[in-house]
Every structure is written in C-alpha cells, then in structure tokens.
C-alpha cells in the first residue's frame, strides 16, 4: 500500500523513499515486529481464557510435562501480522507476493484445523496425517503449476542453479523438476513443523533462514547484481525480500513471548506455514539447492526422525537416538533447554552465513 504513495512524489518528494525495496523491507521488519509485540499480550490472554492450551505427549521428554496448559495456536499472531505487514509494505501488483500469501493462508488453515482437532478431541496427534499431507500437496502442486505456466525466468523453467561453483552452472531436470519442487515445498513445511519442539527454536531458526533468502531475493531481482554474482535473474523477485522481511519481523515479535520459558506456543497454526513459504521463496528466486544449507537445522531435525524410524525397524526395536527429533536427543543427554536452543541458533547463524557465502564462491 505504501508503495503507491509514490504517485504523489511530484508534490511531496520525500515519498520517493517508498520506491526502494530496501526501505520497504526495513519498514516491514519493524511493522511485523511491532504488530506481533503489541498484539501478543491480548492474544495470549484470550487463548488462556478459552483454555486453548498445549497438550504434552506422555511419551515425550518428562521435562516438558510442566509445559502442559501453556497457550498454543499463538501462530495466529505470526500469520495475521505477516498478512497485514505485507499488504502495507509490498507492491500488490507483484505476482510473487500473492503466490506467497496463497501458500501462507493454505498452510496456516490446515495448521489451524490440526490444532483445533487436538483441542476438540483432546488428542495430541491432531488431524489425520493424510489430511495435512493432502493440503500440502495440493498447495505445492498449485504453486508449481503456476510457475510452470508463468516461470520466474523463462530460460530456466526446470533448471537448478548449482551453488558454490566458480561459474554459472545450470542443471536441467526436465519433467523431474515438478516432483523435485513439490518435494521441496512439502518437505520444508514438515521440517519446520518437526523442529517446533523447544521454546523459540523454530521461530529463531526461521529468522536466520529467511534473512538469507531475503538477500537472495533482492539480488535475484536486480539485473546488474544477478549478472555480477552469476545468479539467475528473476524479474520482480525483489518484492519477495519485502515479504520475507515481514516474516522476520513477525517471528521476532513472536519470539519475544515464545522464548524460554515460553508464554505461548505457535502450534501447527504457523509451524507448517513457515517452512512452506521459505521453500516457495527459494523456488521463485531459483536458489533451491541452497535451501538445505540455509535451512540446515530443519534438515538435520528431519533426517534424525527418518534415521530413527529406519534404524528402529531394521534392528527390530533398537534406537539410534535417545529420542527424535534431534533436539530431544540432546535434551535427554542432559543439555539444558535454554543452552540447547541458543546452540541451535548459533548453528543457524553459521548456516545462514555459509549460504550467503555461496554468492562469492562463484
């Protein structure tokens, strides 16, 4: 919305600042943070009043049993702040903005449904897995179908930009790209959901991953910088950095109340959405292969679950980790939750820097 104030720049020259993506991205971070920060106490109070509390699984870490009853579905703060902030600061004639909003709304909707089922039926498992998976697949297919018809860059419709190469190396996957991209979206959505097990772990980790992709989006949308850094140019991709900045701000505001000891949990209401929008951002800016680096925390968490299940079946009941996902393994080994969270954040910062380093190692 604010971008359109530039129509009056001939009368008020100061309005020219709204043309700049960097200015609007900064405004989106601040706005997203403030909206979540100031709405937080009210939402937490209402969640408590309606007895929308966290249900702890009996087979989880015993140290988590005391968290039962903590208000959950706080992710409504993130999604509401995200939508309002994006509508304020982004260019609303940009197709990527509406694509990302579509993903955010779809995955948040199924997350809200999942959390509702947990509360209504007092079932910690929530909605059937096939329901969540079906919505994720439908959402991913809709995104990929649109991008196939209207690709970010018409010369690289089904191609991947290989990172950390000394020159621009493009790998064309052909028809297999459809499955690769859908797996990226669905996998990323579930990965952030799995990581949401400690106070502030996923909201903090998402901030670092989103920061990396905000930079990639800004550079991909700038023809001169994209050519210099040997990344695929995507017209209009710069607005994705505004969207991600709004996400960063919303997560920062939420983290204020979600940090240990958490006053509120996000629930599936936004944990499914966070990974989904980052994955779609990666696909739109044609930086899909750097996602396992920038989002390495989520990859490790997911791999630990897969390895645990595979090892359990192969050995007929033995466990590779004390508990999966990986953060629970370290908890049971005696690492205190606050220290464990900060260590994961540090790893997230290192991974963010490693991802951004790919821009110069070309």
N, C-alpha and C positions, 0 to 999 in steps of 0.2 A: 504494500500500500504506500509506504513512504517513498518508494522509488518514483511514484507518479507525481510527487511534489516537484520534480524536475521540470514539469511542464510550465512552472511559473518562475523558472530560473532567470528569465529576462527581466522580471520585476524584482526578484529577491535573489541575488547572486549566490548567497550562502547556501541555497537549496541545491547547488551543484554537487555538494558532497554526497548526496543520495545516489548519484550515478556510480560511485565507486563501490565495487564489491567488497573491498577490504573494510570500508567504513560500515557498510550494512552488516557484514559478518560480525564485526565488533559489537555493533548495536544489538545483534541477535543473541550473542553470548550474554550480554548484560541483561537484556529483556527476559530471556529464558530463565536466567538465574533468579531475577527479582520476582517474576511471576510465581515460580515454584516456592521460593523462600517465603514470600508473604502469604501465599495460599496454604502453605504447609500446615501450620497450627490449626487452621479451620478444618481442613480435610481430615487431619489426624483425629481431631475431636469428634467429627461426625462419624468416622469409621469406628471409633470406640463406642460411641453412643448406639450405633446399630449392631454392635457386637460382631463386627467383621474382623475376627482375629485369626492369627496364624495357627494352623494345626500342625503339630510336630509328629513325625512318624516315629512309632515305637522302636523301629529298627535303626534309627539314626543315632548320631553321637549323643551320649547321655547329657553332655554339657548343653545341648540345645533344648532340652526339655523345659528349661526355665523361660524359654522364649515363647512358649505357647500363650496365645491370647494377645500377643503384640499385634496392633492393627496391620492388616495386609490390604492388598489391592491399592496400595499407595501409588502404583504406576499410573493411576488416573491423573496424578499431578504431572507426570512427565508427558503423557500424550496430549493433555489439554494445553499445557504450556508450549509444547512443541508446535501444535497446530496454530495457536494464536500468534506465536512469535513469527512463524514462517509467513503467515498471512500479512503480518505487519512489515516485515523487512525484505522479503523476497520479491522478485519480479513475477507477477502472477500470469504473465504470458509465456513463461518458460515451461516447456513440456516436462522437464525432469522434476520440477517441483511438484507437479500434480501426480506424476508417477510415484514419487516417494511418499506423498501424502496418502495415495491409494494403498500402498504397502503398509504404511503405519496404521491406518484405520482398520484394514482387514486383519492384520495380525494382532492388533490390540483387541479387536472384537472377539476373536476366538480365545484370547487370553482372559478376557473378562468372563466369557462363558465358562471357561475351565475353572476359574476361581469361584464363580457362582455355584457351580456343581459341588465343589469341595465344601462350601459353606452350607448349602441347602441340604445335602445328603450326609454331611459330616464325614466325608470320605477324602482322605488326604491324597488319594490318587487322582481325583478330579474327573474331568470328562474323559470318555474313551479315547485312547491314543489315536484311533483311526479318524476321529473327528478332527482333531488338531492337525494331523498329518494331511488330511484331505484339503483343509483350508489352506495350509501352507503350499501344497502342490498346485492348487487352483490359482493361488496368488502368484506363485512363481511362473506358472505357465502363461498367465495373462501378461506378466511383465516381459517375458522373453518373446512372446508372440508379437507384442507391440514393438519391441526393439528390433525384431527381425523385419517387421514391415517398415519401421522408421528408425534405422540404426543410428547409433551415436556418431559413427563415421562410416559412410557407405563403402569405403575401400577396405574396411576391416570388420565386416559384419560377423564373421565366425572365427575371428583370429584373436590370438593372445599376444600381448607384448611381453617378451621374456625379460625379466628384471636382472640386474647385476651383469649385463653383457656390455662389452666395450662399444658396441654399435647397436642400432635398432634392429633387433631380431624378432621376426614375426612368425608365429606358429599358427597355421590354418587348420582348425579342427573339422571344418566342413559341417556335415549334419550332426556330428557328435557334440558340437558346441551347445546345442539345445539341452542335452542331458547334463553336460558339464555345468552350465549356468543354473539350471534348476537345482542341481545337487548343491551348488554353492549357496543359493538362497535358503533352501530348506535346511541344509546342514548348519549354516551360520545361525539361523533362527533358533534351532535346537541347542546349539553350542552355548549361546549366551544364557539360555534357559537352564542348562545344566550347571553353569558357573554360578548361578544365583543361589548360593548356599551359605554365604557368610555375610555379615553386616558390611555393606558398602563395597563388597568385592566386585560385583558385576558393574555397578554404576561407575565406580572409579576406573575400572579396566576399559569400559566403553569410551570414556572420555579420551584416553590416550589413543585408542584405535581411531576414533572419529577425528581427532586432531590430525593424524597422519593423512587421512583421506580428504580432509578439508584442504590441506596443502596440495594434494594430488589433483583435486578437482579444480582448484584455482589455476594451477599450472596448465592442466589439460585444456582449459578454456581460453588460454592466451596463446595465440598462434605463434608469436615470436618465442616465448618461453618454451612451448611444447617442442618447437623445432630445435632449439638450442639444447634442450635436455633429452632429446630423442625419445619423447613420449608421443603417443597418438593424440592428435588434436581432436577435440570434441567441441563443436560449436555450442555455446550455451552452458557448458559444464561448470563454469564459474559460479553459477547460482546454486549448484549443489553444495558449495562451501558455505553458503548462507544457511542452507537447510541444516547441514551438519553443525554449524556454529550454534544454531538454535537448540539442537540436540545436546550439545556440550553444555550450554547454559542450563538447560532443564535438568540434566543429570547432576550438575554441580549443586543446583538448588536442592535437589532431592537428597544428595549425599549429605547435606547439612543435617538432615534428620535420620538418614539411613546409616550414618557412620556409627561404629561401635560405641556404646551399646545402642542398637537401633531403636528408634521410636516408632518406626513404620517400615514395613516391607513392601516391595513393589509387586510381588506376586507375578503370575503369568500375564497379568494385565499389560505389563510392558516388557518383561524379560524376553518374550518371543519376538516382539517388535524390534527391539534394539539391534539384534543380530541381523534381522531381515533387511532393515533399511541400510545398514552398513554394507551388506553384501550387494544390494542393488546399486548403491553408490559406486562400489568397486567395479561392477559390470558396466555402468554407464560411462565411467571415465576410462574404461579399458585398462584397468590395473587389477585384474582378477588374481593374478599369480602372486601378488604381494600381500594378499589378504591373510594367508597362513603365517606370514611374518608379523604384520601389524596386529593381527588378532591371535598371536601365538598362545596366549593364555587360554583362550577358548578352545583352540585346537588340542592343547595338552589335556585339558579337562575332559574333552570328548573322547580322546584316544584312551585315557585311563579307564573310562567306562567300558569302551569296546574291548580293551585288553582284559579287563577284569571278567567280563562276561565270557569271552573266548577261553580264557585260562580256566575259569570255573567249570565250563562244560568239558574241556579237554582233559582235565585232571579229576573229573567226577567229584567236585566239591571243594577243591583247594582254592585259595585266594591268592592272587598276585599282590594286591594291595590290602591293607587292613580294612579299607572301605573306599569306595569310589562314589563321586568324582575325587580327583587327586587332592583337593583341599581337605577333605575328610581324612584321608590317609595321614597327612601331616598333623592334623588335629589329634588323632589317636596315637601318634608318636610323641605327643607331649608339647607340641608347639602351641603357645597360647594364641587365641584367635586374633587379638589386635596385632601382634607381631606378624602372624601369618598373612594377614590382609595387606599390611604395609610391604611385606616382602613380595607379594604378588604384584602390587602396584609398581614397585621398583622394577620388577621384571617387565611389566607392561611398558614402562618408560623406555627401558633399554630396547625392547622390540619396536617401539614407535620410532626411535632414532635409527635403528637398523633398517627399518622400512624406508625412511626418508633418505638414508644414505645411498639407496639404490639410484637416486636421481643423479648423483655424481659419479657413481661407479658405472659409467657407460662410455 
